[in-house]
Amino acid sequence: MSVNKLLIVVLILPALWSITYAQPRITIDHNDNKTANAEFRFQRVPSPSRNDAGAKAIWTIIDAEPDGNSPDIGALNDGLWPDSEDQPRRNFFLSAGSGGGRLLMDLGSVIDVAQVNSYSWHSGSRGPQLYRLWAGDGSAPNFDASPKGTVDPASCGWTSIAIVDTRTDEEDGGQYGVSISAPAGTLGRYRYLLFDLYPTEVADNFGNTFYSEIDVVAKK
């Protein structure tokens, strides 16, 4: 290899590395209890969609216990979000007092994921969102599509995408919209998304978030 070609390779590799492993952009928006609205309109985060790439995705509860007042996990992508601050049957949430859990979203095929957007609404501590997002295309030889809570997803073919935490020292209640995106336009090519949910507080048994909808936007 000539010196010039070697120099080009040396210059290009770090650039490719930075593009491939660019940190995702996490955009958080909050409508307080006074400004929350049935359309989930935010200043920076798009409103939920009924026709996103995740609308027909299949959800599976991996290691979690839904609350008895929660609807089926399919509520996360049914296109029917709540129109008031305390509607248990329009939000998916885990059992009171449980320490979180894992949910699997299967998109059906590998796609270029441009955004993952999550929405929640509650007047109190069940409003904020706290979770870690993992993704995988299923091609790893040791891929485990259903890693239990004691298993590190990184050890079985999963890639850590982002840690979302919308909690603040101010009022917790209201609507929250989160958009996870990437400067390069794609978070990667994935089929599976694993949501590691955590309670937002443990001072009482009511720290599990009321998740209203989760959207996946494909790169155009």
Secondary structure, DSSP 4 states (H G I P E B T S, - for coil): --HHHHHHHHHHHHHHHHHHTPPPEEEEEEE-TTT--TT---SSSPPP-SSSTTTTPEEEEEE--B-TTS--GGGGGSS---SSS--GGGSB-BPTT---EEEEEEEEEEEEEEEEEEEEEESSTTSS-EEEEEEE-S-STT--SS--TTS-GGGGT-EEEEEEE---SS---EEEEEEEE-TTS-SEEEEEEEEEE--S--SSS--S--EEEEEEEE--
